[in-house]
Amino acid sequence: MNIFVAGLSFQKNDADLAQIFEEYGTISSARVITDRFTGRSKGYGFVEIEDEKAAQRAIDELNGAELDGRQLSISEARPKEERPRRDFNGGGNRGGGGHRGGGDYSRNRY
């Protein structure tokens, strides 16, 4: 089962996250999500525990617990939703580029 963990201290890393959950069962993976530009933790992560009963027990026991002065929010992770791709070419309702002004620039005006 994949578990979402929010409220982590910004100093926590993957190994710290795994250590929090290791008493509940075999950890397949533990990952703290970081900002791609700064490398700093975003304060949340994901843990995969192989045994669903153990994972549910971890959720039940750790949700709302305090760690490093912060309250953890723990739940079963939901699948990532597909989002529409962003169009950076000026399409959509914001206008679509093109020439403004209406003049005929193909002729010589001299």
C-alpha positions as CSV (number, residue, x, y, z in Angstrom):
1,M,0.0,0.0,0.0
2,N,1.2,3.5,-0.9
3,I,1.0,6.0,2.0
4,F,1.0,9.8,1.8
5,V,2.8,11.5,4.7
6,A,2.4,15.3,5.2
7,G,3.7,17.6,7.9
8,L,7.3,16.4,7.8
9,S,10.1,18.5,9.1
10,F,12.0,20.1,6.2
11,Q,15.2,18.4,7.5
12,K,13.8,14.9,7.0
13,N,15.2,12.7,4.2
14,D,14.3,9.4,2.7
15,A,16.1,7.3,5.3
16,D,14.4,9.3,8.2
17,L,11.0,8.6,6.6
18,A,11.7,4.9,6.2
19,Q,12.8,4.8,9.9
20,I,9.4,6.2,11.0
21,F,7.5,3.4,9.4
22,E,9.9,0.4,9.6
23,E,8.3,-0.9,12.8
24,Y,5.1,-1.5,10.9
25,G,6.4,-3.8,8.2
26,T,8.6,-4.2,5.2
27,I,9.2,-0.9,3.5
28,S,9.4,-1.1,-0.3
29,S,10.3,2.5,-0.7
30,A,10.3,5.8,1.2
31,R,10.7,9.1,-0.6
32,V,10.6,12.7,0.7
33,I,9.5,15.0,-2.1
34,T,12.0,17.8,-2.8
35,D,11.8,21.0,-4.8
36,R,13.5,20.4,-8.2
37,F,15.3,23.7,-8.2
38,T,16.5,24.1,-4.5
39,G,16.6,20.4,-3.5
40,R,14.9,21.4,-0.3
41,S,12.2,19.1,1.2
42,K,8.6,20.1,0.5
43,G,7.5,18.6,3.8
44,Y,5.7,15.6,2.5
45,G,6.5,12.2,1.1
46,F,5.4,8.7,0.2
47,V,6.0,5.3,1.8
48,E,5.2,1.9,0.4
49,I,4.6,-0.9,2.8
50,E,4.1,-4.4,1.3
51,D,1.5,-5.7,3.8
52,E,-1.8,-3.8,3.6
53,K,-2.8,-4.6,7.2
54,A,0.5,-3.3,8.5
55,A,0.2,-0.2,6.3
56,Q,-3.3,0.5,7.6
57,R,-2.1,0.1,11.2
58,A,0.7,2.6,10.5
59,I,-1.9,5.1,9.1
60,D,-4.2,4.6,12.1
61,E,-1.4,5.0,14.7
62,L,0.7,7.7,13.1
63,N,-2.0,10.0,11.7
64,G,-2.1,13.1,13.9
65,A,1.1,12.1,15.8
66,E,3.6,14.9,16.6
67,L,7.1,14.6,15.2
68,D,9.7,17.3,15.6
69,G,7.1,19.8,16.8
70,R,4.9,19.2,13.7
71,Q,1.6,17.2,13.4
72,L,1.7,14.4,10.8
73,S,-1.1,13.9,8.4
74,I,-1.0,10.3,7.1
75,S,-3.4,8.7,4.6
76,E,-3.5,6.2,1.8
77,A,-2.1,7.8,-1.3
78,R,-4.4,8.4,-4.2
79,P,-3.3,7.8,-7.8
80,K,-1.9,10.9,-9.5
81,E,-4.6,12.6,-11.6
82,E,-4.0,13.3,-15.2
83,R,-3.9,17.1,-15.8
84,P,-4.2,18.8,-19.2
85,R,-1.0,19.8,-20.7
86,R,-0.2,23.5,-20.5
87,D,0.1,25.3,-23.8
88,F,3.0,27.8,-23.8
89,N,2.4,28.9,-27.4
90,G,-0.2,31.5,-26.7
91,G,-3.2,29.4,-27.6
92,G,-6.5,29.2,-25.7
93,N,-8.5,32.2,-24.5
94,R,-5.5,34.5,-24.1
95,G,-5.2,35.4,-27.7
96,G,-3.1,33.6,-30.2
97,G,-0.3,35.8,-31.3
98,G,-0.3,37.0,-34.9
99,H,0.2,40.5,-36.2
100,R,-1.8,43.4,-34.9
101,G,-2.2,46.7,-36.6
102,G,-3.9,45.8,-39.8
103,G,-1.4,47.5,-42.2
104,D,-0.2,45.9,-45.4
105,Y,3.5,45.5,-45.0
106,S,4.0,43.6,-48.2
107,R,4.1,46.7,-50.4
108,N,6.8,49.3,-50.5
109,R,5.4,52.6,-49.2
110,Y,8.2,54.9,-50.6
